[in-house]
Each structure stands twice: as structure tokens, then as C-alpha cells.
Amino acid sequence: MHLYRKILFVSLLLVCAVTNAQDQKQHLMQKWTLIILNNQSLIMAKFPQQKPYIELQKDNRFAAYVGCNQIAGSYKLIEPNVIEFSQDMISTKMACDKYFMDLETEFMNTLPKVKIWEIKDDKALNFMNAQAETLAIFTNVTIY
């Protein structure tokens, strides 16, 4: 009977871990507002119409915007909390203010370096490199 309880307990832990990983993955699939990129806070006042964002879609595609052009590409969830963005992103080619052009270039250069993702308190999405250094922070809380 004691062995049966241990097996049941371990099984419940595994089910909870799998369920939590699935919940986290589902929570990942939404629009996230970019607030920090490479340790630099974005100046939200510079985005009066549309805030910078990334939206991860269930078909392993993403859409993003950081102030000028629409960006799209693909990603893979390799295992829980491990992500890989493709380097072959596409974007529209509008000319914009230097701040937005530089931010867009930095964002597109940063995504392929992302290896780890983490959701904190259901409100913040962190993208980190392989050394677990934060590269970008997003929020799902409305920012004005």
C-alpha cells in the first residue's frame, strides 16, 4: 500500500508539471507589449498610436511591431521554456524616425539570441539568452 501511495504521488506531480507547462504555453500565445530591450526601457510616449509588441501564434509564427514596420517570422518551442526564433524574419520597408529604425534593427538582431522564455506573475514575459541573461521584457498589462 505504501508503494502505491508513492506511485500515486509521483504521478500527480507529473500531471501537475505537464498541466503547468501547457498552461504556460497557452498563456504565451497572446499579444505582449515590449517594455525593455537589452536593458533599455522604451519611451512609451514615443508610441502614441500603437505600442511595440510581439504576438506569438499557435502555428509557430509571430508578428511584431516596434514603432515603424510590421515584422513577421517563425519560432519553435523546443521544450518547456525553451524557444528558438528563426533568423529569416521579414518586415515591411517603410522609412521612419531614427529612434524607431534603430529599435527595430536591435529587436530583429535580438530575437535569434533568445533561448529561454519565462512568464512571471501572469503579467511579464521575459526573453533570455542561453546564459539566462534577460534580453527583452514584455507585459500584457495595458500601458497608456
N, C-alpha and C positions, 0 to 999 in steps of 0.2 A: 504494500500500500504506500509506503514511504517513497519508493522509486516512482510510482505512478504520480504522486504529487509533484515530484521534481520535474518529471517529463511535462506535466500539465503546465507548471510554472514557466519553464523554458519556452514551451510552445506559445503561451500567452505573451511573453516578452517579445518573441519573434514576430508575432502577429501585430503587436503594438508598434514595433520598429518599422515594419513594412507599411502599415497604415500611416504612420507619421511621415515616412518618406513620400508616400503617394499624396498625402495632404499637402506637403511642402511643394511637390512638383505641380499640383493643381494651383496652388497659391502663386507660384512663379508665373503662370500663364495669365498675365494681365498687363496693363499699361503702367509703367513705373516712371516717375519723374526724376530726372538726373539732377542731383544737388551738389555733388562733389566729384571732380575728376582729377585724378593724380594729385591729391591733397590740396586742390584749389576749389574753394566754394564758388559756385556760379552766381553771377549777379542777376537775380531773378527779375529785377526791374528792367533789364535789357530785353526781356521776353514778354512784351505786353499782350500779344495775341495768343501765342501757343507756347507752353512750357516745353523745355527739352525732355525727351522721353525715349524709352525703349519699350517695345511691346513684343513679348515672346509668345509665339503662336504654337498651337499643338502640332502643326505639321513640320516642326523643326525649322521654321522660318522666323525671321524677326523683322520688324520695321522700327525705324528710329528717326529722330529729328533733333538737331541740336542748334536750331536757330536759322538755318538757311535752306539746305537741301534735304530732301527725303532720302533716307538710307535704307537699304534692304540687304539681307544676306541670310545665311543659314547657320545653324548651331546643332550640336549633338549633346544630349545628356548621357554621359558615359556610365555613370553610376551615381548613387545619391550624392548630391552636392558637388559633382564634378561636371564641368561644362567645357565645351570647345567650340569656339566661333571660327567660321571659315574666313580665310583671308580674301576671298573673292567677293567682296561686297560691291554693291552698285549704288550709285546715287545720282540724283538729278544734278545738273551742272550750272546752276544759277550763280552769278557773281553777287557777293554780299559784303557787308561790312567786315573789315579785317578781324575783329573780335570773333565773329561767327565762323569765318573761314578757318582761322587758327584752331578754334574749338572743335570744329568738325574734323579737321585733319588729326588732331590729337585723339579724338574719340575713336576714329576709324583705325588709328595705329594702336590704340589701347586694347580694343576688343580681342584681337588674336592672342594677346598675352594673358587673358582671363582663363583661369583653370578651375577656380573654386567659386561657388556661389553659396550665399547664406542669407536666410531671412531672419531678421531679428524682430521680436515682438509683433509680428504680423504687419509691421509698418515700414521696415527698412530692408532693402535688398543690397547686399554687399557683393561686389565682384572683386576677387583676389587673384594674384598670380600664384604660381606653384609654391612659392615660399610663404604663402598666406599673408602677403602684404596687400593692403587694400588699394585697389586701383580706381574704383568708382563706387559711389553710394547713391542709391535711388530711394525714393519714398513713394508710397501710394496714398499719402495724405494730401489733400488739396492744398496747393500753395497759390497765393494771390500775389 
